[in-house]
Amino acid sequence: MSESSSDKEQTQPANDTNLNYWLDSWQNNKIGFHRKIISKLFQSYLIPKLTSSEQKQLCVVFPLCGKTLDMIAVLDNGHRVIGIEGSQTAINAFFNENNISYEIENDESNQCQIYKGTDRPITIYCTDFCSFNKTLPSIDYIWDRGGLVAINPLDREPYRDCLLRMMTREQTQLFLVAINYNDPDYTPPPHILSDDNVNNLFGNECSIELLEVHDETDEFNGRVGRQAIKQIEERIHLVIRKSK
Ligand SMILES: C[S@@+](CC[C@H](N)C(=O)[O-])C[C@H]1O[C@@H](n2cnc3c(N)ncnc32)[C@H](O)[C@@H]1O
């Protein structure tokens, strides 16, 4: 797919994908993005890292986590999960569907609710990611699938800044699953996030490596139950903050 097609995102017709759009999607159970299995890219890139770390407990952050089962894969390998998600419906569904008991704390200074697994090392912050500014422990990996591509493109810089605040220089590895398609009839979300967009957002501060391009068309249409898009691909980038 050519890069030129990717740069149309600001002119694409789009739903106003602010947080309210997503809260409505959860309320109305319009969650075609949710996978009932662990994603192939997660299997390929994160699982080997989780299984080869014999002693250290790793910490993996999931921005805009929804109720992804990729978080369960982290827990099942003995590691720690931190999620950030705006929808209480999504977070409740995650804990209940996976039989994980939890308690809720109100963090009034940061205006968020904190869901903590009582016997599994998982914390999910219920808040708007773009204004999230909690200090987190050292993060080994960030898995961003359905995150940066889900928000309104006008909010990408505050979103990027929030990711950068979590990233220890030369250490934290951000796996960013970008999306590209060329279908003028398709209305986002997800929004196209081209290689140029990724470079413009992260290139000054970070090294960026395109790891793989994955044709997602059949899975995407299968999840939403119709031929919603002609062709769509996931482009996974490894992003690491440079030293000063
Ligand atoms: C496309 S879904 C992806 C969910 C998950 N990453 C996955 O792979 O299944 C986007 C998620 O982001 C959440 N979301 C959207 N905008 C948000 C925001 N500004 N702050 C926090 N969560 C947000 C939505 O509620 C939704 O669960």
PDBQT file of the ligand as one rigid body, heavy atoms in Angstrom, charges set to zero:
ROOT
HETATM    1  C1  LIG A 301     -10.346   0.025  19.522  1.00  0.00    +0.000 C 
HETATM    2  S1  LIG A 301     -10.588  -0.248  21.220  1.00  0.00    +0.000 S 
HETATM    3  C2  LIG A 301      -9.132  -1.228  21.556  1.00  0.00    +0.000 C 
HETATM    4  C3  LIG A 301      -9.148  -1.935  22.880  1.00  0.00    +0.000 C 
HETATM    5  C4  LIG A 301      -7.962  -2.855  23.128  1.00  0.00    +0.000 C 
HETATM    6  N1  LIG A 301      -6.697  -2.171  23.016  1.00  0.00    +0.000 N 
HETATM    7  C5  LIG A 301      -8.005  -4.053  22.223  1.00  0.00    +0.000 C 
HETATM    8  O1  LIG A 301      -7.028  -4.295  21.502  1.00  0.00    +0.000 OA
HETATM    9  O2  LIG A 301      -9.011  -4.773  22.240  1.00  0.00    +0.000 OA
HETATM   10  C6  LIG A 301     -10.226   1.344  21.911  1.00  0.00    +0.000 C 
HETATM   11  C7  LIG A 301     -10.422   1.415  23.429  1.00  0.00    +0.000 C 
HETATM   12  O3  LIG A 301      -9.956   2.660  23.897  1.00  0.00    +0.000 OA
HETATM   13  C8  LIG A 301     -10.841   3.195  24.854  1.00  0.00    +0.000 C 
HETATM   14  N2  LIG A 301     -10.658   4.653  24.768  1.00  0.00    +0.000 N 
HETATM   15  C9  LIG A 301     -10.891   5.437  23.695  1.00  0.00    +0.000 A 
HETATM   16  N3  LIG A 301     -10.506   6.707  23.922  1.00  0.00    +0.000 NA
HETATM   17  C10 LIG A 301     -10.001   6.721  25.176  1.00  0.00    +0.000 A 
HETATM   18  C11 LIG A 301      -9.402   7.721  25.983  1.00  0.00    +0.000 A 
HETATM   19  N4  LIG A 301      -9.268   8.978  25.549  1.00  0.00    +0.000 N 
HETATM   20  N5  LIG A 301      -8.958   7.386  27.220  1.00  0.00    +0.000 NA
HETATM   21  C12 LIG A 301      -9.096   6.110  27.674  1.00  0.00    +0.000 A 
HETATM   22  N6  LIG A 301      -9.638   5.112  26.964  1.00  0.00    +0.000 NA
HETATM   23  C13 LIG A 301     -10.096   5.409  25.725  1.00  0.00    +0.000 A 
HETATM   24  C14 LIG A 301     -12.194   2.680  24.420  1.00  0.00    +0.000 C 
HETATM   25  O4  LIG A 301     -13.131   2.656  25.474  1.00  0.00    +0.000 OA
HETATM   26  C15 LIG A 301     -11.864   1.304  23.875  1.00  0.00    +0.000 C 
HETATM   27  O5  LIG A 301     -11.950   0.320  24.875  1.00  0.00    +0.000 OA
ENDROOT
TORSDOF 0
